[in-house]
Structures are given as structure tokens and as C-alpha cells.
Amino acid sequence: QSALTQPPSASGSPGQSVTISCTGTSSDVGGYNYVSWYQQHPGKAPKLMTYEVSKRPSGVPDRFSGSKSGNTASLTVSGLQAEDEADYYCCSYAGSNNYVFGTGTKVTVL
Amino acid sequence: EVQLVESGGGLVQPGGSLRLSCAASGFIFSNYEMNWVRQAPGKGLEWVSYISSSASTIYYADSVKGRFTISRDNARNSLYLQMNSLRAEDTAVYYCARIATSPYYYYFHMDVWGKGTTVTVSS
């Protein structure tokens, strides 16, 4: 199972929006509505930000939103804040209780 | 407080073995499926292994199949990863992660993560 493809980096000024893409195949992203996104600050554990493409766990700000079209999922962070600066990873269910992660995107708040 | 705490990491020589543990607290461990996920230094996350709540179903990534064994002890609220024939490329922080659950619905995302334990394979 190959890693999902994400851009290495993305950036935006405070208050702006940034969108991160996550491209897979019909065997993972395109085949299931089970894409989740995780935020990871340096030296910390990943934190769930969205699941099932566009749902948010309680406590996650509505500035974080997910979507999917075909084999590509996206995470948009609106109203960027300094604390949003982190690495972001997508993850897709790939059948038979297998999971595949994205290559990761470093988001910088300018 | 819902918590996962990994332990057992360390420095091991290539070809050696190590057993990781993950202690769960603050929730009914036996109700939850679990994953091990790893992250090599400076690299991204990689799914390693899955175990169902009753341990009846187990899956592994191709990169560890035949070398790693996942298990759990629901009476002890613990998850394990036995790692044999270790290679340099197994060097990583290993996280245990809880898969969300519901009485009515299957979920496929990880809602609770431990802080990780570091495994270094080097001579």
C-alpha cells in the first residue's frame, strides 16, 4: 500500500485560509468515505481533526473542514491562527482493517 | 481521563527483539479495536498493525508481516507489540491508537493516541 500524496508544505497569513490535498486511489480515498485528518505539533502525538471526510470531533474548531472528490480529499483551515502551525496527515481506510497515511504537510503561519 | 501510555522502547541491535506495551485507562478497553502506528525520525506516520476488540481479527502492514505480532490482554487493559528480527528501518516512535467505536456503527478513525515510545535499531 503506497502512502497517500500530500504537498510537503502550505502556508498562509493569520486570518487567511489554507487547503491541503490528499491524493490516493480507488482502493483507499476513492473507495471509502473514511478519510480522517490528524494534526501533529513537533514532538507531540497526532490529534484527530476530522473524520469520515467532513465530520469534526467535539472540541475541534469549525475552522477545520474536510471534503472529498473522487480520489482526492482535502482539509481546509480557515481563519489561520498561530497555533495551527503544525504537520497535518490524512489517513484513509483501505479495506480489511488496513489504513494508509498521507506523506504529511507542514503548515506554516506567516 | 482517557489515556494510552506506551512503554518498552529502547536501543536494540539489528536482528534483535523488543516487546512494546500500551496501558489503557479511563475507558472500557475491551470495547475498542486498536492500532499501532509508527513514525520514523523526520518522516510521516505509518500504520503498522490492527487488532479487534476480542483479538479475533489481526492485520499487519506488509513491512512488518511475519516479524511483528500484535496482541492484547483485556483483563489487564493492555495492548502489546512483539517485534522480532528488527531492522534499521524499524527505528521509529511507536504509537498505540484507539479506533473510535459505537454500538450502532463502524468507525475507521483513531480518536485517542498515546505519546509514543522510541525504538532505535542500531549496532
Contacts between the chains, C-beta under 8 A, distances in Angstrom:
chain1	res1	chain2	res2	distance
A	1	B	61	7.4
A	1	B	62	7.3
A	3	B	44	6.7
A	3	B	46	7.9
A	32	B	108	7.4
A	34	B	108	4.0
A	34	B	109	7.1
A	36	B	108	7.6
A	36	B	109	3.9
A	36	B	110	7.3
A	38	B	45	7.3
A	38	B	110	7.8
A	40	B	45	7.9
A	44	B	115	7.7
A	45	B	95	6.2
A	45	B	113	4.2
A	45	B	114	6.5
A	45	B	115	5.2
A	45	B	116	6.2
A	46	B	37	7.8
A	46	B	45	6.6
A	46	B	95	7.3
A	46	B	97	7.8
A	46	B	110	7.8
A	46	B	113	5.5
A	47	B	113	7.3
A	48	B	109	6.3
A	48	B	110	6.5
A	48	B	111	5.3
A	51	B	100	7.3
A	51	B	107	7.3
A	51	B	109	3.9
A	51	B	111	7.8
A	52	B	107	7.9
A	52	B	108	8.0
A	52	B	109	7.2
A	57	B	111	6.5
A	89	B	44	6.3
A	89	B	45	5.3
A	91	B	45	7.5
A	91	B	47	7.8
A	91	B	109	7.2
A	91	B	110	7.7
A	93	B	108	4.0
A	96	B	59	6.1
A	97	B	33	7.6
A	97	B	50	4.5
A	97	B	52	7.7
A	97	B	57	6.6
A	97	B	59	4.8
A	98	B	47	7.0
A	98	B	50	7.3
A	98	B	59	5.9
A	98	B	61	7.5
A	99	B	35	6.9
A	99	B	47	4.1
A	99	B	50	7.5
A	99	B	108	7.5
A	100	B	47	6.6
A	101	B	37	7.7
A	101	B	44	6.0
A	101	B	45	4.3
A	101	B	46	6.3
A	101	B	47	6.3
A	102	B	44	7.0
A	103	B	44	5.3
A	104	B	44	4.1
A	104	B	45	7.3
